[in-house]
């Protein structure tokens, strides 16, 4: 009984303001003792290579050592408060991480006056990127294709566990940007083009990272970092870190909701857009960083720069005359911590001088440092500076891998299945060909054991490529692999070589089926910029040559963004988009091809047909126009190869009994929509029911339609289920020309499948 009372009192104490007061008191106590240099040090984040050393290239036994002289200078002399990244862009063993961060914390705690621990951060995008043996889930775009937020939650849950197993408490994830442009090199890091999906999946990841109770002191939880605030992917050129021009109402309508939802869910930190909006670098935009993020949205966590972005205000964007002025602009705009990441001496000295000169107020410094200290306290770093890998038995476990497999198998999207060519049963003779057919790097994409993912085949050799997975299922005697064309060894991601097209054609003649694996190899950020969205000419050549054999071809699209396939899609009997499915992607694909798994993925983006048909599904009505009378032709067409939300199943689903409960609603009511979905086949399957609403007339030109709700359900063979949506009328709002969130009176069209009905809002 006594123990029960103690536990109860402890729980009640944790729920009272006293605990918050203790945190505030500790912060105030530390601030009162800190010198200006100690405060500025807390606002500084450096790359691990600044204080560590290792060999110049990857080896199987990779020694990582802290350089005593460099570490003492940075952490003890300059009071640096944060470290990020890995050494030489290479994944480390959990034991290595533990020893390394333990050594770093010794400088911060044992050799510093106030014993403030370092906070270590990492880009763990679809798994613990820089840890050897970590579980690699599908990338975010693939996870979105599952249309099941549970998969996003599971990915974050496992990633949090394995990142903490690496001794790291802070993750620069999730990406909450809209993936609206297929040219953009980081579209695969997003949840796609739809604001609702990004919002729901992003919220699920915050809960997976930080725990449903938001207790990041738990040794299995980490601090999340939303990124990249705000409008990062909406560039004019489609290239990384280039200018965007976004009206405020569009910024609020499409780009802001995912961040607002994540902030409301308790996200601890945020990383800022590296680019420019309307000519202003976001790192220099007081209106976005302070007025919007701090004051309007009420974000109380740490605001972090992206890589070297304060200096870019000077050397790239030309809004500052020196690095010192760049520091002044960024800090005064609202930046709390600078990802320096190398020349920390200059940053620290400049910021100290700015405060001493009165150009940056001490109150701004104290505000930033208090938020950083609060984060360190909340993470439990003062009590446990580094978590011990030996306490994480499930690191890289089969249990974690099964969750990654589930996400991949639910996401892989069947786009074409002519004459029901799939699934392939029995022990048919199968040719695996194409540059992505025997390649773990292409299955994972970037942020996999290294930044650009070029080391993945070395670290993930224990998993199955597409070819290896097919051999395991269909037998080595029945499966052959001939690449036909390959990515250039050591070259850029877009460079290819022809090595055996004639041999691929020869083997195709001897096969019953051709599994043609095309797409991209790994890339991200600026190295992933492209000039042509079409598939490489050599890949198209391989497809055309194989088509002459007159054997059924199943095209496997393994890519981070939708590369154009209009010229060859007619040659294919089947098309499957596997996106970037992670280490278990090969297994998931073969299970779908063989019929073990019924495909249920749906596109999280619009798949364009041509280079200039790059618009999201919520385009404006002016994109589609009919002939006008008179001398001019005003015809406009939308050219999609596959629509947003499209995806086939081996099951045959039909919709019926569509019903909307009323014809007219007030703004305070909710709309009730029901529809029956029947599985008319003899195969159990999953279907995603999508509810779209169109505002037919509005004070601003309305979107063509918007996804307002969705549900993914399993329906057994021959069964019927009634699906119900309850949609508050308030969710039909939009941001008007005055940047106000409004629901206007008028007629709206509700659509589910092929059914639709007009309703009125009074």
LUMRO-564006 format. One record per residue (C-alpha): x, y, z; residue number from 1. Coordinates in steps of 0.02 Angstrom, whole numbers. Each point is the difference from the previous one (the first is absolute). Example, Ala and Ser with C-alpha at 12.3 -4.5 7.8 and 13.67 -1.06 7.14 Angstrom:
BEGIN
((615,-225,390),1)
((69,172,-33),2)
# end
This chain:
BEGIN
((0,0,0),1)
((142,117,43),2)
((83,-27,-169),3)
((-167,32,-87),4)
((-18,167,91),5)
((177,50,-48),6)
((-34,-42,-183),7)
((-164,96,5),8)
((79,153,78),9)
((140,-7,-127),10)
((-127,-4,-141),11)
((-99,145,72),12)
((161,99,22),13)
((44,-28,-183),14)
((-169,75,-49),15)
((12,158,105),16)
((72,172,-37),17)
((137,-38,127),18)
((93,-105,-127),19)
((-10,141,-127),20)
((60,122,132),21)
((148,-112,37),22)
((49,5,-184),23)
((-20,189,-7),24)
((98,20,161),25)
((142,-106,-67),26)
((4,99,-161),27)
((-1,167,91),28)
((134,-61,120),29)
((113,-51,-144),30)
((-32,160,-97),31)
((44,106,151),32)
((170,-84,11),33)
((42,-7,-186),34)
((120,118,-83),35)
((-40,71,-172),36)
((125,-120,-78),37)
((-85,-149,85),38)
((-168,57,-64),39)
((60,25,-178),40)
((82,-172,7),41)
((-168,-79,38),42)
((-68,79,-160),43)
((137,-80,-105),44)
((-7,-169,-85),45)
((154,-77,-81),46)
((31,-148,-113),47)
((81,-152,82),48)
((147,10,-121),49)
((53,162,86),50)
((48,-96,157),51)
((24,-180,-61),52)
((112,-95,-117),53)
((-7,-160,-101),54)
((60,-75,-164),55)
((-39,85,-166),56)
((-107,-141,-65),57)
((-115,-137,63),58)
((74,-157,75),59)
((-82,-148,83),60)
((81,46,165),61)
((-24,187,9),62)
((94,83,143),63)
((-77,163,59),64)
((99,101,124),65)
((-27,167,82),66)
((146,118,-26),67)
((43,59,176),68)
((73,168,-52),69)
((-141,45,-119),70)
((-136,-59,119),71)
((71,97,146),72)
((9,158,-103),73)
((-178,-14,-65),74)
((-91,-65,152),75)
((103,63,147),76)
((68,164,-69),77)
((-143,51,-116),78)
((-137,-87,103),79)
((-80,-79,-154),80)
((-171,-73,46),81)
((-44,-116,-144),82)
((78,-122,-122),83)
((-75,-83,-153),84)
((35,-124,-139),85)
((124,-143,-15),86)
((182,-15,-46),87)
((43,-6,-186),88)
((-183,-23,-45),89)
((-4,-181,59),90)
((-111,-104,114),91)
((73,-57,167),92)
((-37,-146,115),93)
((-106,38,154),94)
((150,-36,110),95)
((103,127,-97),96)
((-135,130,21),97)
((-10,-35,187),98)
((188,17,24),99)
((11,155,-109),100)
((-142,96,80),101)
((57,-54,173),102)
((170,77,-39),103)
((-83,159,-63),104)
((-108,15,157),105)
((154,-17,110),106)
((66,163,-72),107)
((-168,86,22),108)
((-34,-63,175),109)
((165,-42,85),110)
((108,138,-73),111)
((-125,144,-9),112)
((-49,119,138),113)
((-189,-28,-3),114)
((-1,-181,-61),115)
((-132,30,-134),116)
((-12,-155,-110),117)
((16,2,-189),118)
((-157,-34,-101),119)
((39,-114,-147),120)
((-107,6,-157),121)
((-12,-106,-156),122)
((-98,-16,-163),123)
((-89,-166,27),124)
((-123,15,-143),125)
((-72,-175,-28),126)
((99,-91,131),127)
((155,40,101),128)
((99,59,-151),129)
((175,-3,70),130)
((-7,-159,105),131)
((61,-166,-70),132)
((-132,-133,24),133)
((-148,119,21),134)
((-172,-41,-70),135)
((-32,93,-163),136)
((-183,34,-35),137)
((-71,62,-164),138)
((32,184,-32),139)
((-138,123,46),140)
((-73,9,-177),141)
((-17,-190,0),142)
((-79,0,172),143)
((-127,128,-60),144)
((-46,-117,-142),145)
((-63,-124,130),146)
((-135,128,47),147)
((16,-70,177),148)
((71,122,130),149)
((36,-148,114),150)
((149,-39,-111),151)
((69,175,28),152)
((-23,-22,188),153)
((89,-168,-3),154)
((145,70,-101),155)
((24,142,125),156)
((-21,-116,150),157)
((135,-119,-61),158)
((113,141,-58),159)
((-14,83,171),160)
((46,-162,87),161)
((150,-34,-112),162)
((60,180,0),163)
((0,-3,190),164)
((88,-168,-11),165)
((134,98,-92),166)
((13,122,146),167)
((-83,140,-101),168)
((-154,90,70),169)
((-43,123,-140),170)
((-59,-39,-177),171)
((-17,124,-143),172)
((-163,-77,-60),173)
((-141,-4,-57),174)
((-7,96,-163),175)
((-167,92,-2),176)
((23,90,-165),177)
((-122,-30,-142),178)
((74,-107,-138),179)
((-88,96,-137),180)
((136,1,-134),181)
((63,-166,-73),182)
((158,87,-59),183)
((54,41,177),184)
((143,-111,62),185)
((-77,-25,172),186)
((-178,-46,-48),187)
((34,-176,64),188)
((31,72,173),189)
((-178,70,6),190)
((-171,-79,24),191)
((-53,60,-172),192)
((-103,142,-71),193)
((-157,-3,108),194)
((-9,112,156),195)
((-117,-118,93),196)
((112,-153,-22),197)
((155,98,49),198)
((-90,64,154),199)
((-63,-171,57),200)
((161,-94,-35),201)
((106,138,76),202)
((-100,-1,160),203)
((18,-190,9),204)
((189,17,-13),205)
((8,130,138),206)
((-92,-120,115),207)
((112,-143,-53),208)
((159,99,33),209)
((-49,89,160),210)
((-123,-126,73),211)
((-187,17,14),212)
((24,86,168),213)
((135,114,-75),214)
((126,-53,133),215)
((168,13,-88),216)
((93,-43,159),217)
((-56,-179,-32),218)
((152,-94,-63),219)
((-99,-67,-147),220)
((-57,173,-60),221)
((91,140,-88),222)
((-29,183,-38),223)
((-72,23,-175),224)
((48,142,-115),225)
((-131,59,-124),226)
((72,59,-165),227)
((17,103,-104),228)
((-102,149,58),229)
((-76,63,-117),230)
((-39,-31,-186),231)
((169,-82,-34),232)
((-52,-108,-148),233)
((-101,129,-94),234)
((144,69,-104),235)
((-23,73,-173),236)
((144,-98,-76),237)
((-38,-166,84),238)
((179,-1,66),239)
((57,-4,180),240)
((28,162,96),241)
((-61,112,-139),242)
((-128,141,12),243)
((-186,-26,28),244)
((-138,127,-25),245)
((-149,-41,109),246)
((-143,116,47),247)
((-39,6,185),248)
((-172,-76,-23),249)
((76,-146,-98),250)
((135,-21,131),251)
((-134,-13,133),252)
((-119,-107,-102),253)
((118,-137,-57),254)
((167,9,91),255)
((-40,51,177),256)
((-128,-130,61),257)
((123,-144,20),258)
((115,106,108),259)
((-142,70,104),260)
((-64,-176,35),261)
((174,-59,49),262)
((24,149,114),263)
((-167,-35,82),264)
((59,-181,21),265)
((148,64,101),266)
((146,-7,-123),267)
((155,60,93),268)
((106,78,-138),269)
((-11,69,-176),270)
((122,23,-144),271)
((-16,146,-119),272)
((-18,4,-189),273)
((169,24,-83),274)
((-75,97,-144),275)
((-85,165,-35),276)
((-184,48,-4),277)
((-48,154,-98),278)
((182,57,-5),279)
((30,-15,188),280)
((110,-141,68),281)
((-108,-88,130),282)
((145,2,123),283)
((-10,190,-9),284)
((-190,15,7),285)
((-58,69,168),286)
((-180,-8,-57),287)
((9,-189,-29),288)
((115,-48,143),289)
((-66,112,138),290)
((-169,72,-48),291)
((-69,-158,-78),292)
((94,-144,83),293)
((24,70,175),294)
((-144,121,28),295)
((-140,-68,-109),296)
((32,-187,6),297)
((66,6,178),298)
((153,-108,-33),299)
((107,-5,157),300)
((138,-119,-55),301)
((171,23,-78),302)
((16,82,-172),303)
((149,-75,-92),304)
((83,52,-163),305)
((38,-121,-138),306)
((178,-35,-58),307)
((105,161,1),308)
((-153,105,-39),309)
((47,154,99),310)
((157,22,-105),311)
((-105,-21,-157),312)
((-87,163,40),313)
((169,79,-42),314)
((86,-110,-128),315)
((-152,-63,-98),316)
((-151,110,27),317)
((90,167,14),318)
((-115,75,132),319)
((145,23,122),320)
((164,90,-33),321)
((100,-118,111),322)
((-17,-161,99),323)
((-14,105,156),324)
((-148,96,-70),325)
((-76,-165,-57),326)
((10,-62,180),327)
((-83,158,62),328)
((-144,-16,-124),329)
((-32,-184,34),330)
((8,6,190),331)
((-108,156,8),332)
((-125,-82,-118),333)
((-23,-143,124),334)
((134,-133,-28),335)
((48,-88,163),336)
((137,-118,-57),337)
((116,9,-149),338)
((52,-158,-92),339)
((166,86,-32),340)
((68,-138,-33),341)
((189,28,-19),342)
((67,174,39),343)
((-74,15,173),344)
((133,123,60),345)
((-56,133,-123),346)
((-184,-26,41),347)
((26,8,187),348)
((115,150,-7),349)
((-117,94,-116),350)
((-152,-31,110),351)
((93,51,158),352)
((54,161,-84),353)
((-177,35,-60),354)
((-66,-15,177),355)
((138,109,70),356)
((-35,130,-134),357)
((-186,0,37),358)
((-45,-69,-172),359)
((-76,-157,77),360)
((-87,19,167),361)
((47,-109,146),362)
((-185,-38,21),363)
((2,-82,-173),364)
((150,-106,51),365)
((-81,-50,165),366)
((-161,-45,-89),367)
((92,-115,-121),368)
((111,-80,133),369)
((-146,-31,118),370)
((-88,-100,-136),371)
((158,-102,-34),372)
((25,-35,185),373)
((-182,-48,19),374)
((19,-126,-141),375)
((153,-77,82),376)
((-91,-12,167),377)
((-155,-76,-79),378)
((107,-131,-89),379)
((76,-49,167),380)
((176,40,-58),381)
((52,73,168),382)
((-39,-168,81),383)
((45,-116,-146),384)
((116,89,-122),385)
((9,-152,-114),386)
((-112,-153,-9),387)
((84,-170,-1),388)
((-21,-112,-154),389)
((7,-154,112),390)
((-173,43,66),391)
((-81,-11,-172),392)
((-22,-184,-41),393)
((-121,34,-143),394)
((124,104,-100),395)
((-7,-63,-181),396)
((-115,-141,56),397)
((-113,-110,-104),398)
((-147,84,88),399)
((55,169,-65),400)
((34,-69,-174),401)
((-174,-73,-8),402)
((-73,173,29),403)
((108,66,-142),404)
((-60,-143,-111),405)
((-181,39,43),406)
((22,181,-51),407)
((81,-48,-165),408)
((-128,-133,-44),409)
((-145,120,35),410)
((79,139,-103),411)
((55,-84,-161),412)
((-121,60,-133),413)
((-67,-101,-147),414)
((-28,122,-143),415)
((-35,-118,-144),416)
((-53,-182,-10),417)
((-51,-33,-179),418)
((-92,-164,-26),419)
((32,-38,185),420)
((180,-43,-39),421)
((33,7,187),422)
((20,-92,113),423)
((126,-121,-75),424)
((-35,-173,68),425)
((103,-159,-9),426)
((183,-20,-49),427)
((4,108,-156),428)
((162,49,-84),429)
((34,180,48),430)
((130,125,-59),431)
((46,139,120),432)
((79,143,-96),433)
((33,185,15),434)
((122,99,108),435)
((-109,-13,156),436)
((-23,-188,-3),437)
((143,-51,112),438)
((35,155,102),439)
((-31,41,183),440)
((49,181,-27),441)
((-146,31,-116),442)
((-123,-84,118),443)
((47,117,142),444)
((44,166,-78),445)
((102,133,87),446)
((22,20,189),447)
((41,-185,8),448)
((163,-34,93),449)
((70,157,-85),450)
((-68,166,-60),451)
((-20,-46,-183),452)
((-27,-185,34),453)
((149,-55,-103),454)
((60,-121,136),455)
((-165,-93,18),456)
((50,-157,-94),457)
((143,-25,124),458)
((-104,23,156),459)
((-161,-84,-58),460)
((74,-154,-83),461)
((-94,-112,121),462)
((-167,52,-78),463)
((-73,-53,-166),464)
((11,99,-160),465)
((-144,-23,-122),466)
((95,-137,-90),467)
((45,-91,160),468)
((-180,9,62),469)
((-63,-74,-163),470)
((128,-141,9),471)
((-61,-42,175),472)
((-180,-11,-60),473)
((12,-71,-175),474)
((164,-97,12),475)
((174,33,-67),476)
((-30,-110,-153),477)
((-149,106,-52),478)
((69,175,29),479)
((139,83,-98),480)
((74,174,23),481)
((76,104,-139),482)
((10,188,35),483)
((1,60,-181),484)
((53,172,58),485)
((79,56,164),486)
((36,156,100),487)
((176,62,-28),488)
((113,-61,139),489)
((57,151,99),490)
((-96,118,-114),491)
((-141,122,31),492)
((-171,-73,37),493)
((-59,37,-177),494)
((147,-78,-93),495)
((-28,-171,-80),496)
((96,-123,-108),497)
((-60,-132,-121),498)
((76,-168,37),499)
((-109,-145,-58),500)
((-162,47,-89),501)
((27,-136,-130),502)
((24,-130,137),503)
((-158,61,87),504)
((-96,-20,-163),505)
((72,-176,-23),506)
((-56,-52,175),507)
((-169,83,-26),508)
((-34,-116,-148),509)
((27,-149,116),510)
((-113,68,137),511)
((-187,0,32),512)
((-1,169,87),513)
((114,151,1),514)
((13,100,162),515)
((72,166,-59),516)
((69,101,146),517)
((23,182,-46),518)
((6,167,90),519)
((137,90,93),520)
((146,-31,114),521)
((17,97,162),522)
((20,188,18),523)
((-60,143,108),524)
((12,189,17),525)
((103,97,-129),526)
((88,-154,-72),527)
((-173,-65,-47),528)
((-51,148,-107),529)
((-50,-51,-176),530)
((-23,80,-170),531)
((-113,-132,-77),532)
((-139,-97,86),533)
((1,-135,-133),534)
((80,-168,34),535)
((179,-14,-60),536)
((13,-36,-187),537)
((90,-165,33),538)
((-143,-61,110),539)
((-125,44,-136),540)
((110,-88,-127),541)
((2,-157,106),542)
((-189,3,15),543)
((-23,22,-186),544)
((120,-141,-45),545)
((-82,-119,122),546)
((-172,40,-69),547)
((52,-72,-168),548)
((15,-172,80),549)
((-189,-4,19),550)
((3,-68,177),551)
((-105,78,140),552)
((96,138,89),553)
((-36,53,178),554)
((74,173,28),555)
((63,30,178),556)
((22,186,37),557)
((129,21,139),558)
((17,189,18),559)
((-8,147,118),560)
((-107,104,-116),561)
((-113,-44,-147),562)
((115,-9,-151),563)
((-93,12,-166),564)
((-46,-167,-80),565)
((-131,55,-127),566)
((105,-60,-147),567)
((17,-177,65),568)
((-151,-31,111),569)
((-100,-68,-147),570)
((130,-138,-23),571)
((-29,-66,176),572)
((-127,-130,54),573)
((20,51,181),574)
((72,151,93),575)
((42,3,185),576)
((64,154,91),577)
((103,-54,149),578)
((70,176,34),579)
((143,-20,127),580)
((-59,-147,107),581)
((152,-25,112),582)
((96,-156,47),583)
((-155,-111,-4),584)
((-60,68,-167),585)
((61,-147,-103),586)
((-94,-123,110),587)
((-158,107,-4),588)
((5,14,-189),589)
((18,-185,-35),590)
((-141,-37,121),591)
((-112,115,-101),592)
((56,-69,-168),593)
((-27,-179,59),594)
((-168,39,80),595)
((48,-29,181),596)
((-46,182,30),597)
((-143,91,-85),598)
((61,175,-52),599)
((-88,144,86),600)
((111,152,-26),601)
((-67,161,-76),602)
((99,141,-80),603)
((41,141,123),604)
((36,115,-147),605)
((-62,33,-176),606)
((100,-101,-127),607)
((33,117,-148),608)
((-8,-55,-181),609)
((112,136,-73),610)
((140,118,54),611)
((-118,148,10),612)
((-147,-84,85),613)
((60,28,177),614)
((-151,53,103),615)
((-75,-75,159),616)
((-174,-74,-1),617)
((-72,156,83),618)
((35,108,-153),619)
((-108,150,-42),620)
((-146,-12,-123),621)
((94,105,-130),622)
((113,-150,-33),623)
((-148,-79,-92),624)
((-86,107,-131),625)
((-119,-32,-144),626)
((-1,81,-171),627)
((-57,180,0),628)
((-102,71,-140),629)
((97,113,-116),630)
((175,6,-70),631)
((101,-70,145),632)
((23,-176,67),633)
((-4,0,190),634)
((0,-187,26),635)
((94,-57,156),636)
((33,-178,55),637)
((73,-85,152),638)
((122,-135,-55),639)
((22,-128,137),640)
((62,-174,-33),641)
((-73,-56,167),642)
((-105,104,118),643)
((37,36,182),644)
((-76,-137,108),645)
((3,-129,-140),646)
((51,-180,30),647)
((-64,-172,-51),648)
((-35,-158,99),649)
((-17,-184,-41),650)
((-171,16,81),651)
((-150,74,-91),652)
((-78,135,107),653)
((-165,85,-41),654)
((-86,148,84),655)
((-188,19,28),656)
((-132,82,110),657)
((86,169,7),658)
((-93,113,120),659)
((21,175,72),660)
((-114,27,149),661)
((-60,176,-45),662)
((-9,122,-144),663)
((37,157,100),664)
((113,35,149),665)
((47,140,115),666)
((181,38,41),667)
((-15,-80,172),668)
((-61,-168,-65),669)
((87,-156,-64),670)
((-30,-91,-162),671)
((-35,-186,11),672)
((47,-101,-154),673)
((-23,-188,-18),674)
((41,-121,-140),675)
((3,-188,-19),676)
((158,-83,-65),677)
((-9,-180,-61),678)
((141,-119,-40),679)
((-70,-94,-150),680)
((151,-114,-19),681)
((60,-157,88),682)
((154,91,67),683)
((7,93,166),684)
((59,177,-28),685)
((24,175,70),686)
((-83,152,-76),687)
((26,185,36),688)
((-163,97,-10),689)
((35,182,-42),690)
((-120,144,36),691)
((23,154,-110),692)
((-93,164,8),693)
((-5,139,-129),694)
((-50,179,40),695)
((-94,44,-159),696)
((11,190,18),697)
((104,105,119),698)
((73,174,23),699)
((168,-73,-52),700)
((8,-122,-144),701)
((-32,-167,87),702)
((103,-157,-20),703)
((-62,-133,-121),704)
((-29,-110,153),705)
((78,-37,168),706)
((23,-160,97),707)
((-95,25,163),708)
((6,-174,75),709)
((52,-179,-38),710)
((-11,-172,78),711)
((98,-156,-42),712)
((-94,-159,42),713)
((16,-186,-28),714)
((-148,-85,-85),715)
((0,-189,-11),716)
((-49,-89,-160),717)
((-185,15,-40),718)
((-33,118,146),719)
((-74,174,10),720)
((37,139,123),721)
((-87,165,31),722)
((122,145,17),723)
((-49,157,95),724)
((81,170,-5),725)
((-44,139,123),726)
((70,163,-68),727)
((-21,165,94),728)
((-56,139,-117),729)
((142,104,73),730)
((121,-112,-95),731)
((-67,68,-164),732)
((88,163,38),733)
((135,84,-103),734)
((118,148,23),735)
((-73,151,-89),736)
((84,153,-75),737)
((5,82,172),738)
((92,-154,68),739)
((-149,-48,105),740)
((-61,-178,23),741)
((-181,3,-62),742)
((-143,-113,-50),743)
((-103,92,-130),744)
((-182,-32,-36),745)
((-37,-90,-161),746)
((-5,-168,-88),747)
((128,-138,30),748)
((17,-165,-91),749)
((39,-157,102),750)
((81,-145,-92),751)
((44,-179,47),752)
((54,-113,-142),753)
((-115,31,-148),754)
((-140,69,111),755)
((-28,183,38),756)
((-130,118,69),757)
((-21,188,18),758)
((-36,74,171),759)
((-27,178,59),760)
((83,93,142),761)
((-105,143,67),762)
# end
